[in-house]
Amino acid sequence: MPRAYLTVTIDTECDKAPRWLVRKPLAFVGVTTGVRERLEPLFASFGAKGTYLVSGEVLRDPASVEVLARSSGDLGTHLHAETVEPGAFVPDVTAAFQRDLPEPEERAKLETLTAWFDDAFGRAPRSFRAGRFGVGKHSLRILADLGYTVESSVTPDMDWASAGAPGLAFHGAPTQPYHPAWDAPGTPGNCPLWEAPITIRKYWANSLPWVGSRVDPRWLRPTHASGDALARLARDEISAHLASGSRRPPVLTCMFHNVEIVEGLSPYAKTRGEAHRILGALAGLLSFCAREDIATVGLSDLPEILGT
């Protein structure tokens, strides 16, 4: 049995530009080049697999669907509400938080997204992440009704008020998978879905008055961190979990966007060198996991691994 498990979750979307502007007309180089030519060879070199959480507009692009269907990855869904019926349109920026939608509209959009996935891949999705981490009080009930088993929108100790979502905060949320409360995804409860929070741990400075709120915690995300920094965070999370006395294996959840690893498609990689730095950090994390007997699995694999 592996010492721990890693899921590498990739929010898979259409191409963006500086300030996250949506490129028009819609383009998908982040899939055809990012997934096929950069991510898949990297995962194959480590005998690992990624989890591609696919946004609605990508599910409607035949070339992107073909790339993803041929990949070795686990596949799930990712809701940016603007791009999914009813009322779909091509926005300048995907700014909506699904928790702000009326329940009937959120349900209708999730039903559409799930049907589009089924049409594209011939099977129902099992894993999900809300765009902008905007999971809400109705989301888990809807996802359970649609047959999902894993949700991964919780960002422990993050507060998204400054991003336009007052009240969307996950202070004190667990950093390991748990069954959430039906109407409070950041709180343990009795919902049968697994919540797989993104691996985020506080710095000591986060506990200081006035200062802590200005310092982002550490994320298991290659966007801004080096491979060594990701490995240190992984070690710290595993050690904390083992010290808790839990009998479940530790789980690490890494995240980033497919468009981050192709130059010019996001604010994070304006040059090829910057894109390859992010890929190099991911390679460093995968190399660490290979050395430390940490298995890289799909998000949808977690229920079987964790049991009840």
C-alpha positions as CSV (number, residue, x, y, z in Angstrom):
1,M,0.0,0.0,0.0
2,P,1.4,3.5,-0.9
3,R,2.5,5.7,1.9
4,A,0.1,8.5,0.7
5,Y,-1.8,9.6,-2.4
6,L,-1.6,12.6,-4.7
7,T,-4.2,13.9,-7.0
8,V,-3.1,16.5,-9.6
9,T,-6.3,18.4,-10.5
10,I,-6.3,20.6,-13.6
11,D,-9.1,23.1,-14.2
12,T,-9.4,22.6,-17.9
13,E,-10.7,25.7,-19.7
14,C,-10.6,27.7,-22.9
15,D,-7.6,30.0,-23.6
16,K,-7.3,33.1,-21.6
17,A,-5.1,36.3,-21.8
18,P,-3.6,38.7,-19.3
19,R,-6.1,39.5,-16.5
20,W,-7.9,36.3,-17.3
21,L,-9.7,37.8,-20.3
22,V,-11.4,35.1,-22.4
23,R,-9.8,34.9,-25.9
24,K,-12.4,35.6,-28.6
25,P,-13.2,33.7,-30.7
26,L,-12.8,30.8,-28.3
27,A,-9.6,28.9,-28.7
28,F,-8.3,25.7,-27.0
29,V,-4.5,25.7,-27.4
30,G,-4.3,25.0,-23.7
31,V,-5.9,21.6,-24.5
32,T,-4.4,20.7,-27.8
33,T,-0.9,21.8,-26.9
34,G,-1.1,22.1,-23.1
35,V,-2.7,18.7,-22.3
36,R,-1.6,16.7,-25.3
37,E,2.0,17.9,-25.8
38,R,3.1,19.0,-22.4
39,L,1.0,17.5,-19.5
40,E,0.4,14.0,-20.9
41,P,4.1,13.3,-21.7
42,L,5.1,14.5,-18.3
43,F,2.6,12.3,-16.5
44,A,3.6,9.3,-18.6
45,S,7.2,9.8,-17.7
46,F,6.3,9.3,-14.0
47,G,3.7,6.6,-14.5
48,A,1.2,9.1,-13.1
49,K,-2.2,10.5,-14.2
50,G,-3.8,13.9,-13.9
51,T,-7.4,14.8,-13.3
52,Y,-8.8,17.1,-15.9
53,L,-11.9,19.0,-14.5
54,V,-13.5,20.1,-17.8
55,S,-15.4,23.3,-18.3
56,G,-18.5,23.5,-20.4
57,E,-17.0,25.3,-23.4
58,V,-14.3,22.7,-23.6
59,L,-16.9,19.9,-23.6
60,R,-18.5,21.5,-26.7
61,D,-15.2,21.6,-28.7
62,P,-14.7,18.4,-30.6
63,A,-10.9,18.6,-30.9
64,S,-10.6,19.2,-27.2
65,V,-12.9,16.3,-26.4
66,E,-10.8,14.0,-28.6
67,V,-7.6,15.0,-26.8
68,L,-9.1,14.4,-23.4
69,A,-10.7,11.1,-24.4
70,R,-7.4,9.8,-25.6
71,S,-5.5,11.0,-22.5
72,S,-4.6,8.8,-19.6
73,G,-6.2,11.2,-17.2
74,D,-9.2,11.0,-14.9
75,L,-12.0,13.3,-16.1
76,G,-14.5,15.3,-14.2
77,T,-16.5,18.6,-14.6
78,H,-15.8,22.2,-13.8
79,L,-18.6,24.8,-13.8
80,H,-18.1,28.4,-15.0
81,A,-21.8,29.3,-15.1
82,E,-21.5,31.8,-18.0
83,T,-20.5,29.0,-20.4
84,V,-23.3,26.5,-19.7
85,E,-27.0,26.5,-20.6
86,P,-29.5,27.8,-19.7
87,G,-28.3,31.3,-20.7
88,A,-24.9,30.4,-21.9
89,F,-22.7,33.2,-23.5
90,V,-19.1,33.9,-24.1
91,P,-18.0,36.3,-21.3
92,D,-15.1,38.7,-21.2
93,V,-14.2,37.2,-17.9
94,T,-15.6,34.2,-16.1
95,A,-16.5,36.1,-13.0
96,A,-19.6,34.3,-11.7
97,F,-19.7,32.3,-8.5
98,Q,-22.2,29.4,-8.7
99,R,-23.2,29.8,-5.0
100,D,-24.8,33.1,-6.0
101,L,-27.2,31.5,-8.5
102,P,-30.8,30.7,-7.5
103,E,-31.0,26.9,-6.7
104,P,-33.1,26.1,-9.8
105,E,-30.6,27.9,-12.1
106,E,-27.6,26.2,-10.4
107,R,-29.3,22.9,-10.7
108,A,-30.2,23.4,-14.4
109,K,-26.6,24.4,-15.3
110,L,-25.1,21.4,-13.4
111,E,-27.6,19.1,-15.2
112,T,-26.5,20.5,-18.5
113,L,-22.8,20.3,-17.7
114,T,-23.2,16.7,-16.6
115,A,-25.2,15.8,-19.8
116,W,-22.6,17.4,-22.0
117,F,-19.9,15.4,-20.3
118,D,-21.9,12.2,-20.8
119,D,-22.4,13.1,-24.5
120,A,-18.7,13.8,-24.9
121,F,-17.2,10.7,-23.1
122,G,-20.1,8.2,-22.9
123,R,-20.1,8.0,-19.2
124,A,-21.2,10.0,-16.2
125,P,-18.7,12.2,-14.4
126,R,-17.9,11.5,-10.7
127,S,-15.7,14.4,-9.7
128,F,-16.4,18.2,-9.7
129,R,-14.9,21.6,-8.9
130,A,-16.7,24.9,-8.9
131,G,-15.3,27.7,-11.0
132,R,-13.5,30.2,-8.7
133,F,-14.0,27.7,-5.9
134,G,-17.6,29.1,-5.6
135,V,-19.3,26.0,-4.1
136,G,-22.5,27.0,-2.2
137,K,-25.2,25.8,0.1
138,H,-27.2,24.0,-2.6
139,S,-24.3,22.6,-4.6
140,L,-23.7,19.3,-2.7
141,R,-27.3,18.3,-2.8
142,I,-27.5,18.9,-6.6
143,L,-24.2,17.0,-7.2
144,A,-25.4,14.1,-5.1
145,D,-28.6,13.9,-7.1
146,L,-26.6,13.8,-10.3
147,G,-24.4,10.9,-9.1
148,Y,-21.2,12.7,-8.2
149,T,-19.0,11.2,-5.5
150,V,-16.2,13.7,-5.1
151,E,-16.2,17.5,-4.8
152,S,-13.0,19.6,-4.7
153,S,-13.7,23.3,-4.3
154,V,-12.8,23.9,-0.6
155,T,-9.7,26.0,-0.1
156,P,-8.8,25.8,3.6
157,D,-8.2,29.1,5.4
158,M,-8.9,31.1,2.3
159,D,-11.4,34.0,2.2
160,W,-12.6,35.1,-1.2
161,A,-14.4,38.3,-0.2
162,S,-11.7,40.4,-2.0
163,A,-12.4,38.4,-5.2
164,G,-16.0,39.5,-5.2
165,A,-17.5,36.8,-3.0
166,P,-18.2,38.1,0.5
167,G,-19.0,35.2,2.8
168,L,-17.2,32.6,0.6
169,A,-14.6,31.5,3.2
170,F,-13.2,28.3,4.4
171,H,-11.5,29.2,7.7
172,G,-10.7,26.1,9.7
173,A,-11.7,23.7,7.0
174,P,-10.0,20.3,7.1
175,T,-7.0,19.8,4.9
176,Q,-7.7,16.1,4.4
177,P,-10.8,14.5,2.6
178,Y,-14.0,14.4,4.6
179,H,-17.7,14.1,4.3
180,P,-19.1,17.6,4.3
181,A,-22.2,19.1,5.7
182,W,-24.9,19.4,3.1
183,D,-25.2,23.1,3.2
184,A,-21.7,24.0,4.3
185,P,-19.0,22.4,2.2
186,G,-16.2,23.6,4.4
187,T,-17.6,21.9,7.5
188,P,-17.6,18.1,8.2
189,G,-21.1,16.6,8.2
190,N,-23.1,13.7,6.8
191,C,-23.2,14.3,3.0
192,P,-22.1,11.0,1.3
193,L,-19.9,12.9,-1.2
194,W,-16.2,13.2,-0.4
195,E,-14.9,16.7,-0.2
196,A,-11.2,16.7,-1.4
197,P,-9.9,20.1,-0.3
198,I,-7.0,21.6,-2.1
199,T,-3.8,21.1,0.0
200,I,-3.3,24.5,1.6
201,R,-1.4,25.0,4.9
202,K,-0.9,28.2,6.9
203,Y,2.4,29.9,7.4
204,W,3.2,30.9,11.0
205,A,2.6,34.5,10.0
206,N,-1.0,33.7,9.2
207,S,-1.7,33.5,12.9
208,L,-0.5,37.1,13.6
209,P,-3.1,39.8,14.0
210,W,-3.2,42.4,11.2
211,V,-0.5,40.6,9.3
212,G,-1.9,37.1,8.8
213,S,-4.8,38.2,6.5
214,R,-2.3,39.8,4.1
215,V,-0.2,36.6,3.6
216,D,-1.6,33.8,1.5
217,P,-1.1,30.3,3.0
218,R,1.0,27.7,1.1
219,W,-0.8,26.0,-1.8
220,L,0.1,22.7,-3.4
221,R,0.1,24.6,-6.7
222,P,3.1,24.8,-9.1
223,T,2.0,28.2,-10.4
224,H,4.2,30.2,-8.0
225,A,6.1,27.5,-6.0
226,S,9.2,25.6,-6.8
227,G,9.3,21.8,-6.8
228,D,11.3,21.9,-3.5
229,A,8.6,24.1,-1.9
230,L,5.9,21.8,-3.1
231,A,7.7,18.8,-1.6
232,R,8.1,20.6,1.7
233,L,4.4,21.4,1.8
234,A,3.6,17.7,1.0
235,R,5.9,16.5,3.8
236,D,4.3,18.9,6.3
237,E,0.8,17.8,5.3
238,I,1.6,14.1,5.5
239,S,3.3,14.6,8.9
240,A,0.4,16.5,10.3
241,H,-2.1,13.9,9.2
242,L,-0.1,11.0,10.6
243,A,0.3,12.9,13.9
244,S,-3.5,13.2,14.1
245,G,-3.8,9.5,14.6
246,S,-6.2,9.0,11.6
247,R,-6.2,5.6,10.1
248,R,-6.9,6.8,6.6
249,P,-4.0,7.3,4.2
250,P,-2.9,10.9,3.7
251,V,-4.2,12.6,0.5
252,L,-2.5,15.5,-1.2
253,T,-4.5,17.6,-3.7
254,C,-2.6,19.8,-6.1
255,M,-4.3,22.2,-8.5
256,F,-3.6,24.5,-11.4
257,H,-5.1,25.5,-14.8
258,N,-4.2,23.9,-18.1
259,V,-3.7,27.3,-19.6
260,E,-0.9,28.1,-17.1
261,I,1.6,25.8,-18.8
262,V,1.3,27.3,-22.3
263,E,2.9,30.8,-22.8
264,G,0.5,33.7,-23.4
265,L,-2.7,31.9,-22.3
266,S,-2.9,33.2,-18.7
267,P,-1.4,35.9,-16.5
268,Y,1.0,33.4,-15.0
269,A,3.1,32.5,-18.0
270,K,3.8,35.2,-20.5
271,T,6.8,33.5,-21.9
272,R,7.8,29.9,-22.8
273,G,10.3,30.0,-20.0
274,E,7.7,30.9,-17.4
275,A,5.4,28.1,-18.7
276,H,8.2,25.6,-18.4
277,R,9.1,26.8,-14.9
278,I,5.5,25.8,-13.9
279,L,5.9,22.4,-15.6
280,G,9.3,22.0,-13.9
281,A,7.8,22.6,-10.5
282,L,5.1,20.0,-11.2
283,A,7.8,17.6,-12.3
284,G,9.6,18.2,-9.1
285,L,6.5,17.3,-7.1
286,L,5.9,14.2,-9.2
287,S,9.6,13.2,-8.7
288,F,9.3,13.6,-4.9
289,C,6.2,11.5,-4.9
290,A,7.9,8.7,-6.9
291,R,10.8,8.7,-4.4
292,E,8.5,8.7,-1.3
293,D,6.1,6.0,-2.4
294,I,3.2,8.4,-2.9
295,A,0.8,7.2,-5.6
296,T,-0.6,9.7,-8.1
297,V,-4.3,8.8,-8.6
298,G,-7.4,10.3,-10.1
299,L,-9.8,12.4,-8.0
300,S,-12.5,9.9,-8.9
301,D,-10.4,7.1,-7.4
302,L,-10.6,8.6,-3.9
303,P,-13.9,7.0,-2.7
304,E,-12.6,3.5,-3.3
305,I,-9.2,4.4,-1.7
306,L,-10.8,6.0,1.4
307,G,-13.8,3.7,1.8
308,T,-16.6,5.0,4.0
